[in-house]
Amino acid sequence: MSEFIFKLPDLGEGTVEAEIILWHVKPGDVIKEGQIIVDVMTDKANIEVPAPKSGRVLRTSGGAGDMVGVGTELIAIETDVNAAIGVPPPPKVEPPVPKADVPSSQPEPVHVPVSAETPLATPRPSQPNVRVMASPALRKLASERGIDLSTVAGSGPRGRILRKDIESAEDAAPATVAASATASAAYSVGEVTEIKVIGVRRVIAERMQAAKREIPHFAYVEEIDITALESLRIKLNARENATKLTFLSFIAIALMRALKPFPQCNAHFDAQSGTLRRFSSIHLGIATQTPDGLKVPVVHNADRLDLNALATAIQTVAEKARNGSATRQELTGSTITLTSLGKLGGIASTPVINAPEMGIIGVNKAVQRPMVIEGRVEIRLMMNLSSSFDHRFVDGFDAASMIQVMKGMLEEPALLFVP
C-alpha cells in the first residue's frame, strides 16, 4: 500500500490555522485528484480544499469545528492502482454466530446463554450490579425520557438495548416513565438540541466578545427630522431609470462628508503594536445579515463615489455577501461601519464596534411623530441614529460633533451635494 499524507497548505495572508467546516469525504471513499474534499474557514474567508491525488481515503484529521494548523496532517490517501481506479477492498468477514439446529424453512434464532449480562425476555426490577448493554447515545436518550435501562429488554445481539427497545418501553408504560422522570428531576426541560458553534457563527461570537471586552464603548443617540429628505428621495426615485435610493444611501453620503473633519473616527487600533492608524480614504463597511450570519462587506474608497454610485455599490456588496459570492477583499478592510435593521430598526440600539475600527453608526426605523416646530405641533418623519465609538481614542465631544454634522446635512439634504 502506498500512503500519501496531505497536510493543510499555507492559505496566505499570514494564516496559521483553519477551522474545519464540512468534510465531503470519509475513510473508505475513492476520490479523484481535484475533487473537493473539505471546506475550511480562516479569519478571512471560506475555502474549498481539493484532493491533491486520486486514491482511497484512509483517514481524515478533525471534525466540524476543529482547528487544524498549517503543515499538520489533514488527510491520508492510499494511492495504489486499485484504489485509484475504484476497486473496492475485500469485504470484511464476520465470524459466524452459533445457531440452534432448526429446520431451514423457519427463522434461525440466535442461541444466547442467559447470563448476568443478558436482559431477560421480560422487564425486571432495577439491579444496580447488572451491566446494561447500550450505547452512550441511547443511555442519554433513556435518561431524557426517564427510563431505567435495567428494566428494558434488549433485542440486539447478546441482549444489547436498541432504540426501538427504549421506544417500546416508553409506549408500554407511560405512567412508569412519567413517575421515573418526576423522581429524577423537579421539572421537565423538554427536548434539548445541542448545536456546536462553528464557522461564521463562531467567528462572530469571538469577535463580539473581544470587542465588548476590550473596547470601552461610548454610545450616542440623536434624532433626525428626515421629512425633507424623504420628499427628495421620493422625487429622485421617480425619475426614469433612476438608481434606487434608500435612507442608507443618504446616510452613507452624509457620513463620508462628516468624517473628513474627524479623522480620529476613521482609524484602526493595532493592539499588538500599540499603534493607531488613521486613513485618508474611507472604506465603508455595511453590516449585512446573511444565511450564514452577520457579514460586513466593504465599499472601498467610498468617499470618492457620488450618491448614485455609492447606492449601487452598497447594494452590490450586500447582495454578494448574502449569496456567498463576495471575495476575500470585499469582506475585509473597512475603516468604519454602517448597520441597519431596516424595518426592524426600533427606536434606538447600541451597536457593537467592528474591531479594530473606531466607530459604528446604527440606523433605526423612520416613524411619524408629533414635533413642536416654531411653537406649533406638526407631524414629522423622524429617525434616530445610534452610534458607538471607541472611547479610548474618540472623545465624546468629537463623536457627538460628528453626528451633529450628519444631522445637519440629513435635515437639509441640499447640503449633501455641496462640496
Number of C-alpha atoms within 10 A of each C-alpha: 9 10 14 17 16 17 16 19 17 14 14 9 8 7 14 15 20 26 22 24 21 16 17 11 18 15 13 16 16 22 24 17 13 12 16 16 22 20 18 24 21 19 15 16 16 19 15 14 16 14 18 17 17 21 28 28 22 18 18 19 15 15 13 17 18 15 17 20 17 16 13 14 17 19 22 19 27 22 21 15 13 15 22 18 15 15 12 12 10 6 6 6 6 6 6 6 10 10 11 11 9 10 8 7 6 7 8 12 11 12 12 14 9 11 10 11 14 19 25 16 11 9 14 13 9 12 12 8 8 13 13 22 21 18 13 9 10 16 19 13 15 20 15 16 20 22 25 19 25 20 18 27 23 26 16 14 13 17 20 18 23 18 17 12 17 23 15 12 20 19 11 11 11 14 11 15 19 15 12 16 19 13 11 13 10 8 9 12 8 8 8 7 6 6 6 10 12 17 24 19 14 15 17 15 13 11 16 16 12 12 19 13 10 12 17 15 22 18 21 18 18 14 15 19 22 23 18 15 19 18 11 14 17 13 11 14 14 12 10 7 7 11 15 16 18 14 18 17 21 22 20 23 23 23 26 21 20 21 19 16 12 13 15 20 25 23 21 22 18 13 10 6 7 8 10 15 15 16 14 12 16 24 21 26 28 26 21 19 16 16 10 13 14 16 19 24 29 27 25 20 15 20 20 11 16 11 17 15 13 22 21 15 18 20 16 14 22 24 16 16 25 18 11 13 11 18 15 13 12 19 20 18 20 25 26 26 24 22 22 21 15 13 9 9 17 15 16 19 21 16 20 22 25 20 22 20 22 27 29 26 27 22 24 23 18 22 15 14 14 12 15 11 10 7 7 8 11 13 13 19 18 19 24 23 22 23 27 22 27 25 16 12 15 19 15 15 8 15 22 18 15 19 21 16 16 25 23 16 22 25 18 15 20 12 13 21 12 8 5
